[in-house]
Amino acid sequence: MQTGRRELKCTAGSNSIYIDAYGDVYPCLFYPLKLGNIKQDTLENIYKSPQAHLVREKIGKLECPQCWVECEVYREINKIEAVLGSFTSQRSS
């Protein structure tokens, strides 16, 4: 059913990132806001930076391309399946 809203939360920039051939770090392949560069800073510093925090907030508010990239969708579906599997096995016990 199409409701015009996202059913699964995007975790780009939180659970995954995209690093291009030049070392530029982005929350995902389709979001053009650069978080930093691994040739100039550590990944930990980039992840904890104010820019990364801001971008994660924007993604959480759907101020992003709102795309569905396989890697993001697959991870979220697996989380839901794990929760549902746990729930259904508790109910059948």
N, C-alpha and C positions, 0 to 999 in steps of 0.2 A: 504494500500500500504506500502510495506517495503522499507525504504530508507537507512537503515543502520545507522540512527541517531535517537536520542531521540526526540520525538515531544513535550513532556511535561517536564518541569524543575523539578528536584527532590528538595524537600525542607527539606530533612532529616537534622537534626542538627539546622535548623532554625525554622521550624514550628512544629517539633516533635523530640523526643529523645527516646532512649531505656534505661531503668534502669534495670540491672540484680538483682538477689536475694542478691548479696553482696553489692549493692549500687553503683556499677560501672556504669558510664554514658557513653553512646555511641550515635552517631548521628542516628543510626538505628540498627536493629537486625543483619544486614549482614556486617556492616562496623566495622572492628576490632580495629580501633584507639580509645582508651579510652580518654574521655574528662576530667574525674575526678571521684570523689567518693562523694556521698551525705552524707556519714558518716563522711567525713573529711572536707567538704566545703559546702557552700550553693549552691543551684542550680543557683542562679543569678550569683555568682562568677564563677562557672563552665561555664555558658553560655557566659559570657563576657571575658573569659580567652583567651590568645594568642593561645593556643592549639585549642580551639573551633573555633576561627576565621580562623586559618589555615585549619582545617578540612572542614569548610563551603566553603572556597575558592577551595579546592580540589574537593569537590562535584560539585561546580559550573563549574569547568573545566572538569568534568566527569572523574576525577582521583579517581574513586571509583568502587565498583563492578558493577555498572550500572544495578542493579536489579530493578525489579518492585514489590514492596511490596504493598499489597492491600491498606493499610492505606495511603500511599503516593499518589498512583494513584487516589484513590477515592476522596481525597481532591482536587487534581489538576483538575480532571474532573468536580467536583462541581463548582470550580472557573470559568472554561470555560463556563459551562452551564449558570451560572449567568450572565456572560458578554454577551453571545449570546442571552439569553432571554431578556436582557435589550436592546440589539441592535435590535432584531426582533420586539419587541413591539414598539420601536421608529419608525421603518420603516412602520409599519402597521397603525400608527396614522395619 
